[in-house]
């Protein structure tokens, strides 16, 4: 087709059709890759003796045997696993108490290797969720560093929330969380975490946030203050 001969309306119609066609192709290609990689992970699990028909069976159904943890962690950076949804599924599958003391170093290393904003938003957020759910002060420094780095965007949210669980570093955690209440991407999670710490130095800032335009931040600031005052 000679595009130079099309009038403006015809050219616009052509562009829209091509865009839809390309998006459809990309969608089906993404689904094909995802299905293929899910089958690969399932085969690896079945070869190791785990009776599953889908990776997400490990998430959606109650498990009693967690011997798959190391196997899945090894698959995280396998060349045969590239789809972000499958990688996210792997991380969610190992977000279990049995993985504590096993997965931390691998997950932190993997998080630091995430390059694109999209990867961090999906996969990185789930890594943060792992550390919030299975928090340990042994990894406080790493969690603090990730939380403080603006380049980590919204993937920091659950790491920030995890700071509220510290037992040994409360003052240090409170100082950073107060700073993070000024950052839109993580302000809500910082406020919730401050409520968990229950330290009086947070009262002034939390009081300011009780009039915040964001209804969720306002609500959590009030809840946090009640917890601190009740101490």
Beta strands, then each sheet from edge to edge (+ up, - down):
end
